Every structure is written in structure tokens, then in C-alpha cells.
Amino acid sequence: MSVASVLKSLEESVGKEIFLSDWTQVTQKQINQFADSTKDHQWIHVDEEKAAKGPFGQTIAHGFLTLSHIPFFSYQVPLNIEGATMSVNYGLDRVRFLNPVVSGAKIRDRIVLTAVEEKPGNRLLITQTHTIEIEGQEKPACIAQMLGMIFF
């Protein structure tokens, strides 16, 4: 399939929700592993006793841990781009952390296809807006625009 025909088929979905994931739990073990990996051991994330007396009543996930769930959610999207040989992260535009994710909370991702643009070299730049929601919360944890480059 050509880049032009893929572009045309994807353009029909621009501005529309293309995926809503299942809920996944963010555990204290994940938070601790992320802290170890990033060397960010701030007490609000890893000290359960001190965090219990803090502003959220328990530990919270790092904002970047929440953001790092985007690839996990993205791989679930049933978007088959015929003829693509690979895709890579191209970057992020506008990331906001709006609500903390407490340890044990469940999150999910609501993905909207925001833009599709043909690029030189037989490529497509796809922008998706990810809204990571917290079960039982009205305000989302994070909203981020993710850019992916698709190669043909």
C-alpha cells in the first residue's frame, strides 16, 4: 500500500477517538522500580509511611511513570498500517500532569488521532493525543500529544 493511500485512509479518523484501553493497575512495586531506574527516590513516591501523612494520604506514581505507559497502551491500538516497515517515537508535544496517580490506582488511555502528515522519504508523521484517565476520578492524570514516525 502506498503512503498516499494510507494517508487518505487515516485522514478520515483525524479528530476521532481511535482507542480506549482497558484499565491497568499502577502498583507500589512498579513505582519503586521506576524510582530505582530513574534514581528519583522522592519520599512522596517511595516512603509509604511518610507519604501516608502527606498531601495525598499515600504514595503516588511519578508523572513520568504515568507518561511511560503510553507505549504499553499504544501497542494495543488495532491500527494496522499496511506497508509500514517500522515506526519510531518522534517526540512529544505538550505534556501536562493534571492529577496524581496514587499507588494501587487503575489507569487507562483514551487515544485521539490528532494529525497525519506525509513527510519526505516515504514516511508519515502521526500525532495522537493520549488522555490517561484514573478510575473513579473526573480529572485525568495526564494529557500528552505523542508523535510517531511511520516508515514505508
Secondary structure as the mmCIF struct_conf table of DSSP 4:
data_model
#
loop_
_struct_conf.conf_type_id
_struct_conf.id
_struct_conf.beg_label_comp_id
_struct_conf.beg_label_asym_id
_struct_conf.beg_label_seq_id
_struct_conf.end_label_comp_id
_struct_conf.end_label_asym_id
_struct_conf.end_label_seq_id
HELX_RH_AL_P HELX_RH_AL_P1 VAL A 3 GLU A 11
TURN_TY1_P TURN_TY1_P1 GLU A 12 GLY A 15
BEND BEND1 LYS A 16 LYS A 16
STRN STRN1 GLU A 17 LEU A 20
HELX_LH_PP_P HELX_LH_PP_P1 SER A 21 TRP A 23
STRN STRN2 THR A 24 GLN A 25
HELX_RH_AL_P HELX_RH_AL_P2 GLN A 28 THR A 38
TURN_TY1_P TURN_TY1_P2 LYS A 39 LYS A 39
HELX_RH_AL_P HELX_RH_AL_P3 TRP A 43 VAL A 46
HELX_RH_AL_P HELX_RH_AL_P4 GLU A 48 ALA A 52
TURN_TY1_P TURN_TY1_P3 LYS A 53 LYS A 53
BEND BEND2 GLY A 54 GLY A 54
TURN_TY1_P TURN_TY1_P4 PRO A 55 PHE A 56
BEND BEND3 GLY A 57 GLN A 58
STRN STRN3 ILE A 60 ILE A 60
HELX_RH_AL_P HELX_RH_AL_P5 GLY A 63 LEU A 67
TURN_TY1_P TURN_TY1_P5 SER A 68 HIS A 69
HELX_RH_AL_P HELX_RH_AL_P6 ILE A 70 SER A 74
TURN_TY1_P TURN_TY1_P6 TYR A 75 GLN A 76
TURN_TY1_P TURN_TY1_P7 GLU A 82 GLY A 83
STRN STRN4 MET A 86 PHE A 97
BEND BEND4 ASN A 99 ASN A 99
STRN STRN5 VAL A 102 VAL A 102
TURN_TY1_P TURN_TY1_P8 SER A 103 GLY A 104
STRN STRN6 LYS A 106 LYS A 119
TURN_TY1_P TURN_TY1_P9 PRO A 120 ASN A 122
STRN STRN7 ARG A 123 ILE A 134
TURN_TY1_P TURN_TY1_P10 GLU A 135 GLY A 136
BEND BEND5 GLU A 138 LYS A 139
BEND BEND6 ALA A 141 ALA A 141
STRN STRN8 CYS A 142 PHE A 151
#
